Amino acid sequence: MTTLAHVQPLAEALREYGLRWPEESPLACEFAALLRDAQDPFVRERLGGHFTASAWLVDAEGERLLMTHHRKLDRWLQLGGHADGDRDLARVALREAEEESGLQGLVVEPVIFDLDRHWIPEHKGVPGHWHYDVRYVVRALGGDAFAVSDESHALAWRPIASLPDDPAIDASIRRMALKWRARR
């Protein structure tokens, strides 16, 4: 069961995100409302929508992003996955980055970098549902030689500077690339 004490750090981080990105404040409020839901929003079985966490996984210089050609969605995206009961979404983003990239020496920044609510279509008998994806910057400080996991068709380092102008890239990746450029 989710109690207020268990989710207070995330609630505060969502409030701070809404202040930092005022145009995204309504979205941050949607995420905060999900925290107060009686049904546990940290488990994938909650098909009304649940939390996931993703990694904006950059190289040590912050110039390149490691992207996955996602096996289920068949698109180039950031690495990430389900919380599976873990209420520390920064830790989830780090875990997913490690598992999906095989990289060592990853470090997660604890501040929310981006929020994205997106629809996941029905797949192998699991009905379509919403992902409330909380995204964190993860830095690859131990090298950039990755290993492709079974969750991906492929992995590739992409220059972040090229992403905002690439119409083939997911809109949320373009948005995060612009955020990344603005903070540098």
N, C-alpha and C positions, 0 to 999 in steps of 0.2 A: 504494500500500500504506500502511496506517495503522501508524505506529510509535508506541511509547510517548512519545517526545519530541514528536511532533505533537499528541498528545491530552492531554498532562500538564496544561495549563491548564484544560481542560474537566473532567478527572478531579478536580482540586482544587476547582473550582467546584461540582461535584456533591457532593463530600464536605462542603463548607461548607453547601450547601443542606440536606443531611440533618441537619446539626447545628442549623441555624436552624429547621427544620420537622421535629422528631423523629417525628411521626406519619406523615410522608412519607419517612422514611429508607429503608424497603424499596423504594419506587419509585426513589429516587435510586440505590440499589444495582443495580437492574435496568438503569438507564441506564448506570451505570459498567461493568457486565458487557458491555453492547453495545459499549462502547469497545474491549474486549479481544478482540472477535470477529475471527477471521482474515479474514473477508470484509468489505470496506470498508463500514462502516455510514453513510457520508456520501453515498452515491449512491443514487438512487431505484431503480436496477435490483436492489438487494438486497431481494427481496420477502419475506424473512423478517422484515423490519422495518428501518427506517432513520431517521436523524435528520432532523428538520425544525426550523424556528425560527419563532417568532411574536412579534408586537409587541403589547403592552398599550399602545396608542397613545393617549395622553392629551393634552388641550389644555394650554396654558401654565399654567393655574391648577390643573390636576389634578382638575377637576370632571367632565369629560366624556370618554367613550371613543369613538373612531372604530371603528365596526363595519362589516363587509362582509356583504352578503347573498350568500354564496358561491355561485358559479355551479354548480359540480359537486355540492356537497352540499345546496344549496337550504336553507341555514340561516343565521341571523345569527351570525357568529363574529368573532374577532379576525383581523387581517391576518397573513399568514405564508406560508411555503412551504418548498420543498425546499432542502437544503444544496448539492446538486449538486457535491459534492467539497470544498466550503469547510469547513474544520475550525473556523473562528471563527464560532460560531453567533450571537454578538451582532452581528457584521457582517452575517450572513445576515438576521437580524430587521430590522435597519435598512434593508438593501437592499430587502427585501420590502415594508416599510412605505412606502418612497419610491416604488417601482414601482406599488404597488397604490392609493396615495392621491394621487399627484401633488403631495404637500405638500413644501415647501422648508423648510430650517431645522430638520430633525429631529435629535434627539440621543438616543443610546441609553445607558442605564445598564448598565454591564458585569456587574452581579451578576444571577444567575438569579432571576427573579421567581416562576416557577411551572414545574412539570413536568406533562406529561399524556401518557399512553400511550393511544392510541385507534385503533380499527379503521376502516380506509378500505375501503368496499365496492368490488367489481369495477366498473370503469368503462371503457367503450370498449376492451374486450379486455385491460386491465391487471387481473390478479387482485387480489382483496382482500389487504390487507397492513396491518401495524402502522406507525403513525407514533409515533416517540418525540419529542415536541414539547417543545423547550426555549424558554421564554418570557421575554422581557425587556421592561422598561419602556422605551418610546420616547416622548419629549416633543416636541410640536409647538410649537416656539418661534418659528417664522416665520409664523404665521397659521394659520387653520383652513379656508381655501377649498380643498376637495379636488376631484379629478377622478376619475371612476369609470373603472377600467381594464376590459379585456375579461374579467378573471377574476371580476368581480362583476356581479350584477344591479343592485346599488345600494350606496351607502355612506351612513351616517348617524351623526351625533354623538348619543350617548345619555348622559343624566345617570348617572354611576356610582352615585349614591345610590339610584337606582330599580332597579338590576339584581339585588341579592340577593333581592328579593321578587317578581321576575317569573318565574312558573313556565314561561313559554314560552321563556325564555332557556336556552341550553345550561348544564348543571350546572357545567362548568369556568369559564364566564364568571361565574356566581354566586360560585364559590369565589374567583376572582381579585378580584372586587369586594369580598368580605369581607377578603381580604388587604390590598387597597388601603386600605380604611377603617381597618384595624388599624394601618397604618404611618403614617397621617396625624396 
